[in-house]
Amino acid sequence: MRPAVLIQINLVLLGDGRVGKTSLALRYINNVFFEKQMATIQASYLTKRLSVDGQDVNICIWDTTGQERFHGLGPFYYRDADAALLVYDLLDKDSFDRVKSWVRELKKMASKTIVLAIAGNKSDMDQSRHVNMHDAVYSESIGASHFVASAKLNTGIEEAFLDQARRVIQQRVAVGSENNKGVARRRSIVIVDKPIAAITPSTSECCS
């Protein structure tokens, strides 16, 4: 029996400080929630094994600090990311506007194929909401999924991470299919009149 293939997905959490990035990550990974979660000073690295449509996936999450003085470290975490989950506080309009700045930066600095999603956190305090769904339609204009979540109530979180994992896998399958089609087309028109030396494909390591 062939060993199961483990798909690795690198995801970065981005957003202003105090929007709840760490709370979302800890709820998703360890199913814990702290009412007085300390602010993230340094980025932390978390992993979770899951099954996505029958495929084994290891999702690796960089939980970054939202503090402005560490902003320059951003590219270190997202330059090789397969996906980015941009988090904002539903009670803070400025934090949603900041998401747009992160998107502009990712478009310039990150992979062209990075999968984006936007999550509005703290839906358990919906009566104080300052960001409405009309504003959140912005996500559709950039090809990002949008989720309303609550780390406290553990809602919308599983859906957000699962959606990103599924979209990354679908993207890889699509890219692989296009590459195979390209190879087939080239082979169909190239005439070879002498033997070609065998080429040993190189192996690449997964990013950690």
C-alpha positions in Angstrom: 0.0 0.0 0.0 1.3 3.4 -0.9 1.9 5.8 2.0 -0.6 8.6 2.4 0.6 11.9 1.0 0.7 14.7 3.7 0.0 18.1 2.2 1.6 21.0 4.0 0.0 24.4 3.9 1.7 27.5 5.3 -0.7 30.2 6.5 0.0 33.6 8.0 -2.3 35.5 10.3 -2.2 39.3 9.8 -4.0 42.2 11.3 -3.8 45.0 13.9 -2.9 44.3 17.5 -5.8 43.3 19.8 -8.1 42.2 17.0 -7.9 38.6 18.3 -5.5 36.8 15.9 -3.9 34.8 18.7 -7.3 34.0 20.3 -8.5 32.7 17.0 -5.4 30.6 16.5 -5.5 29.1 20.0 -9.2 28.3 19.8 -8.6 26.6 16.4 -5.5 24.6 17.5 -6.1 23.9 21.2 -9.8 24.8 21.6 -8.9 27.2 24.4 -9.9 30.8 25.0 -8.5 33.3 27.5 -10.6 36.4 28.3 -7.4 38.4 29.0 -5.2 37.2 26.2 -1.8 38.9 26.3 -0.7 40.8 23.3 1.6 38.9 20.9 5.2 40.3 21.1 6.9 37.8 18.9 5.4 35.7 16.1 4.4 32.2 17.2 4.3 29.0 15.1 1.4 26.5 15.5 0.5 23.4 13.6 -2.6 21.2 13.2 -3.2 18.0 11.4 -6.6 17.7 9.7 -8.4 15.9 6.8 -9.7 18.0 3.9 -12.0 16.1 1.5 -10.2 12.9 2.4 -6.7 14.3 2.1 -4.3 14.5 5.1 -3.2 18.1 5.6 -0.7 19.7 8.0 -1.6 23.4 8.4 1.3 25.5 9.7 0.2 28.9 11.1 2.4 31.9 11.7 0.6 34.1 14.3 2.2 37.5 13.8 2.4 40.5 16.1 0.2 43.4 15.1 2.4 46.0 16.8 3.5 48.7 14.4 7.2 48.6 15.4 7.4 45.0 14.2 5.7 45.7 10.9 8.9 45.4 8.9 9.2 41.7 9.9 6.0 40.9 8.0 7.6 39.8 4.7 9.6 37.2 6.6 6.4 35.4 7.5 4.2 35.9 4.4 6.7 35.8 1.5 6.4 32.0 1.3 2.9 31.6 2.6 0.3 29.7 0.7 -2.5 31.6 2.4 -3.2 34.6 4.6 -6.0 35.1 7.0 -6.5 38.8 7.6 -8.3 39.5 10.9 -10.1 42.6 12.0 -12.2 43.6 15.0 -15.9 44.0 14.2 -16.0 46.7 16.8 -13.2 48.8 15.2 -13.6 50.3 11.8 -10.0 51.3 11.6 -8.9 47.7 11.9 -11.0 46.8 8.9 -9.4 49.7 6.9 -6.0 48.3 8.0 -6.9 45.0 6.3 -6.9 46.8 3.0 -3.4 48.0 3.6 -2.3 44.5 4.3 -3.9 43.3 1.1 -2.0 46.0 -0.9 1.2 44.9 0.7 0.6 41.2 0.0 -0.2 42.0 -3.6 3.3 43.6 -3.9 5.4 41.3 -1.7 3.8 37.9 -1.3 3.3 35.1 -3.8 1.0 35.9 -6.7 -1.0 32.8 -5.9 -1.5 33.4 -2.2 -5.0 32.5 -1.1 -6.7 35.3 0.9 -9.5 35.3 3.5 -10.8 38.0 5.8 -12.3 37.3 9.2 -14.2 39.8 11.4 -13.7 38.7 15.0 -15.7 39.4 18.2 -19.1 38.7 16.7 -20.2 37.8 20.3 -20.3 41.6 20.9 -22.5 42.2 17.8 -24.5 44.9 19.5 -21.4 47.1 19.4 -20.4 46.4 15.8 -18.9 49.2 13.8 -18.1 47.3 10.6 -21.2 46.3 8.6 -21.6 43.6 6.0 -21.6 46.1 3.2 -18.1 47.1 4.1 -17.1 43.4 4.2 -18.2 42.9 0.6 -14.7 44.4 -0.2 -13.4 40.8 0.3 -15.3 39.7 -2.8 -13.6 42.3 -4.9 -10.2 40.9 -4.1 -11.1 37.2 -4.5 -11.1 36.6 -0.7 -13.5 34.6 1.3 -15.1 36.5 4.2 -16.0 35.1 7.6 -17.6 36.5 10.8 -16.1 34.8 13.8 -15.9 34.7 17.6 -13.0 33.3 19.4 -15.0 33.4 22.6 -17.9 31.4 21.2 -15.8 29.3 18.8 -17.9 30.2 15.8 -16.7 30.8 12.2 -13.1 29.7 13.0 -13.2 26.1 11.7 -14.9 27.3 8.6 -12.3 29.9 7.9 -9.3 27.7 8.2 -10.9 24.8 6.4 -11.9 27.1 3.5 -8.4 28.3 3.0 -6.9 24.8 3.2 -9.4 23.6 0.6 -8.8 26.5 -1.7 -5.0 26.1 -1.5 -5.4 22.4 -2.5 -7.8 23.2 -5.3 -5.3 25.8 -6.6 -2.4 23.3 -6.5 -4.5 20.7 -8.4 -5.4 23.3 -11.0 -1.8 24.5 -11.5 -0.6 20.9 -11.7 -3.3 20.1 -14.4 -2.2 23.2 -16.4 1.4 22.2 -16.1 0.7 18.7 -17.3 -1.3 20.1 -20.3 1.6 22.3 -21.2 3.9 19.3 -21.2 1.6 17.3 -23.3 1.2 20.1 -25.8 5.0 20.6 -26.1 5.6 16.9 -26.5 3.0 16.7 -29.3 4.8 19.2 -31.4 8.5 18.5 -30.7 10.2 16.1 -33.1 13.2 14.4 -31.6 15.8 12.9 -34.0 18.3 11.8 -31.4 18.1 10.3 -27.8 17.6 12.7 -25.0 19.5 12.2 -21.7 17.4 11.2 -18.9 16.6 14.0 -16.5 16.3 13.3 -12.8 13.6 15.6 -11.3 14.9 17.7 -8.4 13.1 17.4 -5.1 12.0 20.4 -3.1 11.6 20.7 0.6 8.4 22.0 2.2 8.7 25.3 3.9 8.4 25.1 7.7 
